[in-house]
Amino acid sequence: MASMLLTRRLACRFQHSYHLLVPGSRQISQAAAKVDVEFDYDGPLMKTEVPGPRSRELMKQLNIIQNAEAVHFFCNYEESRGNYLVDVDGNRMLDLYSQISSVPIGYSHPALMKLVQQPQNVSTFINRPALGILPPENFVEKLRESLLSVAPKGMSQLITMACGSCSNENAFKTIFMWYRSKERGQSGFSKEELETCMINQAPGCPDYSILSFMGAFHGRTMGCLATTHSKAIHKIDIPSFDWPIAPFPQLKYPLEEFVKENQQEEARCLEEVEDLIVKYRKKKKTVAGIIVEPIQSEGGDNHASDDFFRKLRDISRKHGCAFLVDEVQTGGGCTGKFWAHEHWGLDDPADVMTFSKKMMTGGFFHKEEFRPNAPYRIFNTWLGDPSKNLLLAEVINIIKREDLLNNAAHAGKALLVGLLDLQGNT
């Protein structure tokens, strides 16, 4: 277990492939080979300090318009290729940041460049429809070729969104509606519910909650922010909900030297989860769902064992809570499986799973029983973007054709061996 957790940890950080270790050895797909573009560079090339003079000037200009203090440097995406990001001063850097872990197969992949240049795809890229009302003819076909081709076990239903935050936010809404529907039974909305929801009062707006974990990051919208506990700067000055927060296991390393201590730590956290569910039920703030990341990423690269997540799933089932897995950052193949939670070996699949980042678009999969019972309940103007489904279908083809899931697993193992060797030499 210890070596698998460490391997998965490293693979998630270095998702592109173990060809990173050999400059210029990136594999090219057959489709990509027909495109006359040199895909990858053979190594870094530094010309100035970072940020360089051109970046600093652009940062000053941007800062007049908005707070630009988070900007590191400005990029030249026309010159960025493969695993290398080029800035506006001509510095070429091996990119392990991957646009906050959102780049699935590197920059300017030839197959994607070819795709956007094909005449039959032009209308998809220049017309963005309101998908909930006026979808294009090929919408279902492209969903089948892209997202549905990698649907997680047990989840046949799919709703697309634009980003990770709106994916989680609408997943929460879906869970709340499912839970209230269970309580309501076959009867429709009452007159009182319809009236009180308009003034943010019960019973129309029931006081449910979502249980999350300390260290978690699930987004910056209001509901998501109530479940985000990674950095204070995200939350300060923003009103929030009284929702339960459980401790996430703080494992000791090396794992093989602290097996007993880590088992006790995970048991402690699971016990606290159950205690919080009971406590909030008594407070009449029923826990309708539990949200968890397979790996706490933004919150500090925190891990737990597969057994911890299996037992967490059991607790959610025992107490009638929906089990929501946030794969926004861990999904897309970076752990050696397309979805990180596949490593857990659940006997009962998760109820809802959110995605975004490397999936090119946002959204969530869910079980049939969570399907909204009326239109417009889970809705927004665009509900995603068909052009992203088009790109994602080709990304998935490349991942499968070039066996990049196995590459990611090999990358983790190679890096683990190398880092352990470095550790032994210190």
N, C-alpha and C positions, 0 to 999 in steps of 0.2 A: 504493500500500500504506500509506503513511504516513497519509494522510488517512482511510482506512478504519479503521485501528487507533484513531486518535484519536476518530473518530466513534463507533465501537463502545464505546470506553471511556466516553464521556459518556452514550451511550444506556443503558448498563448502570446508571449511577448514577441516572438520572432516567427510570425505566421507565414512569411512569404515562402521560404523553403530553405533547405540546408545548402542549396547552391549559393546562398549568401556568403558562405565561408570560402568560396573560390571565386574571386572577382571575374566577371564576364562570362560565367558559365550558366547563365539562366537558360532554361529550356524554352523553346518557342513552339507553339501549337502549329499543326499543319495549316490551319486556316490563316494564322498570322504570317506564316512564311511567304504567302503570296503578296504581302504588303511591303512596299519598298521603304521601310523605315528601320533604322538601326534601333533595336529595342532597348538595350541596356548599355551602361557604361562599364569600364573595366576597373573603376575605383574612384575614390574621392579626389577632389581637386580644390584646394583652397587658395584664393587670390587676395582676399582682404580679411580683416577681422570681421566678426559677426556680432551685431549687425554692421554691415558696411555702409559707406557714405550714401549710396542711393537709397538703401533701406531707411537710414536715419532721416533723410529728407522726406520720404514718403510718410514715415511715422509722424513727423511734425505736422504734415498736411492733414493727415487723418485725425490727429488729436485735436485739431481746430473744430472738426465736425462732431466728434464723439470721443469718449474716453478710450484711448488706444493703448493703455498701459499694459494690456495683456499680449500685445503683438510682439513677437520675437524678431521677425524680419519679413520682408515682402518677397514673394516667390515668382519665379519665371516658369510657369507651368508648360509653356511651349517647349522649353529645353529639358524639362524633368522627364526621366524615363526609367522604367523598371523600378528598382529599389532606390533610385537616386533622386533627391530633390535638389533643384538648382535655384539659388536666390537671385535677386535682381542685380547683385554685384558679381555674378558669375561663379560664386562658390558652389561646388557640387558636394553634397553630403549624403552618406548612407543613411536612409531614413528609417529609423526604428520607431518613430512616433506615429507614422502612418495616419496623419490627420485625425488624431485622437482615436486611433485604432479603427478607422473607417475605410481604409483603402484595401480592397480585397486582393488585387493581383498587380499592384504596382501602378506607376504612372504611364499614361499614353500607350497602353497595350495595343499592339497593331490590330488585333482582332476587333477591339472596340472602336478604333479609329476607322476601320473599314466599315463597321456597322453603321456609324453615324453618317457616312458618306453615301450610303446606298439610297437611291432615289425613292424607293418604296417606304423608307423610314422617315423621310423628311417631315411629313405631316404629323407624325407622332412627336417629333421633337419641337415643333413650332406651335402646336395646338394643345393646350392643357384643359381637358374637359372637366366638368363637374361630374365625377364618376358615379356618384350615387343617383343621378338623374339621367345623364346623357352619356353613357359609356360608348367607346368606339366598338366597331364590329368585332375586332380581333381581341377584345379585352379578356374574355374567358380563355381563349387559346393561349395568350401570353402569360396569364396566371398559371395555367397548367404547365407551360414550358419553364416557368421560373419558380415561383414560390411553392406551388403545390407539388412540384417534383422533388422537393426536399422537406415536405411536411413532416413534423415530428410524429412519432407513434401516438395513435389514439386521438388525434385532433384533425377532423375533416373540415372544419369551418375556418374561414380566413377573412379578416378585415384589414384593408391596407390603410396606412396613414403616411405622414410625411417625415416624422422624426421619432426618436426614442421617447421623449417626454410625452408627446401626444399619444403614442402607443400605450404607454403605461397608464396615462390619465384615463383613456377610454377603456382600457382593460379593467380599471377600478370600477368605472361606471357599469360595465357589463356584469361584473361580480355582484355589485350592489343590486342591480335589477334582478339577477338570478336569485339572490338570497331572498329578496322581498317577494318574488313570485312564488318561492317555496312556502313562505309564510301565508301568503294570500290564498293559495290554492287556485281553484278554477274560476273563482269570481273575478270580475273585471275591476277596474279602478273605481273606488267609491267617490261620491260627490265631495266628501270631506277631503279625501286625498288630493283630488284635482284642485280644490280651492286652497288648501294649506301649502301645497308645493309652490304656489305662486308667491307666497310670502316667507319661504324658506323655513317652514315649520312642520313638525310632525303632525299627523302621520304621513303626509305627502312626501316629506323629506326625512326619512328615518335616520336615527343617529347611529349608523353603523360605523365600523372602523376597519382599517387594514393594519395588520401587524407587520412590522418591518424590523430590521436588525441594525444595531449600532455599527457605524462604519459603512453603511450601504449608500449607494448613489443610484437613484431612480429617475432623476430629472429635476427640472426647475419650475415647472408649473405648480399651481397651488396644491393639488392633491399629491403630486409626486414629491414636492418639497417637504410635505409632512412625513414622507417615508425616506427622505434623504438625510443622512447623518454623517457625512464625510468631512466637510469643512464648514466652519462657521460663516465664512464670507458668503456662502450660497443662501443662508437662511436669515441672517441678521436683519432686523427691521420688518420682517414679513410676518403677518399674522398666520397662525397655523391651527391645526386640529389637535384635539386630545386623543391621539391614537397610540397604541402600545408599541414600545420599542424593546426588543429582546437583545441580550448580549450575543454577539457572534463569537464563536470559539477563537481563542487566542492560542494557537498551537505553539509548542516549543520545538525547536530544531536543534540538531538533526532528528527527524521524526523517529528513526529507528531506536534512538536512545531515550525517547520519552513516550513510549507507547502507552503505558499505564496512565501517566499524567494527562496525556491528550485525550484518552478515553474518558477520564473523569471530567475534564473540561467540557467536552462535548455533551456529556450527560447532564452537567450543571446547566448548560445553556438550553437544552431541550426541556428540562424541568421548569426553567423560568418561562419558556414559551407556553407551556400548559398552564402555569400559574397565572400568567397574564390573560390568557383566554378566559379563564374562570373569573378573574378579577373584573375584567371589562364587561363580561356578561352581567355580573352583579351591579355594575355601574350603569347598566342599560345602554352601553356602547358596544353592542355585540360585534365580535370580530367576524366579519363576513369573509375575509380572505387573508392569506399569508403571502407576502412577496419576498423572494430571495434571489440573489445572484449566485450562479455556480461558483464564481470566483469574485470576491469583492475587489474590483479593479481600481476605480478612482479613490476608494476608501483606504487603499494601502496595500493592495496585492495580498489579501487575506484568503486563506483556504480552509476547508474542512474536509473530512473524509467522506467517501461515498456513503458509508453507513449512517453518518449524521443526516444526510439529505433523505435517505430512505426512511429513517425514523421521523424526520420532520414531516414527510408525506403521510406517514401513519397517523401522526397527531392531527393533521388537518382533516383527514378522513374521519377520525374518531369524534372530532368536535363539529363536524359539518361545515368546515371552512373551505373555501376554494383555495387551491394550491397554484400560485402564479409564479412562474420562473421567468426572470428577466434575463434574456439572452441578447440584449442590445449590444453589449461589448464582447461577450464570449462566443456568440454565434457566428456562423460563416466558415467554420472549418479550422480555426486557429489552434484548437486543442487536439487535433488528430481525428476528431469526429465532427460531423457538420454542426451538431448542437452539443455544447459541453455537458448538458444534463444527461446525455445518452451514456456517459460513463457511469452513472449511478446505478443502472440496472433496476429501475423501478418496476415493481410488479403491477402497479396501477399508474398509468401515465399522469402527468400533470394535467390540470384542468385548463389552464391558459398559459401561453408562452408568448412573450413579446420579443420583437426583433427590430433592428435598424442598422445603422453604421455600415458594416461590410456587406449588408444585404441591399445596399443602394437605395432602399426605400424603407419606410417604417410599417408597423402593423402588428397584428397578433393572430395566432392560431388559437382555436378553442374547441372544446367538445361540443357536440350537438346540443346538449341540454342548456348551454349558455347562449344559445342563439336568441337575439332580441326578438320580442314578439310583435313588434310594430315598426314601420319605417320611421326614419328621422330620430330614433332614440340613440343610436351611435352614428354620428353624422358630422360632416363639415363640408366646406365648399368643394375641395378637391379629392379628399379621401385617397391620397397618394398621387402617383404620377405615372402614366403608362410608359413614358420614355425610360423610366428607371426599371420597369419590368422588362423592357426590351434589352437593356444593358445587362440586367441580372441574369437573364436566360443565357446570354453568351458567357458571362462569368462562370456560371454553373457548368456549362459545357466545357470550359477550359479546365476547371477544377477536376472534373471527372476524366477528361481526355488525358490530362497530364498527371493524373494520380496525385494531386496536390494534398489530399488528406494524409496519405502515407508520407508524403514529403514533410508535412508539418510534424508528424510524429517522429520521423527520423531527425528533423531539425532539433526538436526538444532533447532527444537522446544525445545527439552529438554535442550540443551546447552543455548539457548536464555533465557529460564526461569531461569536457574541457574545463568547465568551471570548478568541478571537484578536483581536477588535476592542479589548477591554479591555487585552490584552497590548500591543497596538500603541500604546495611549494612555498607557502607564506610562513 
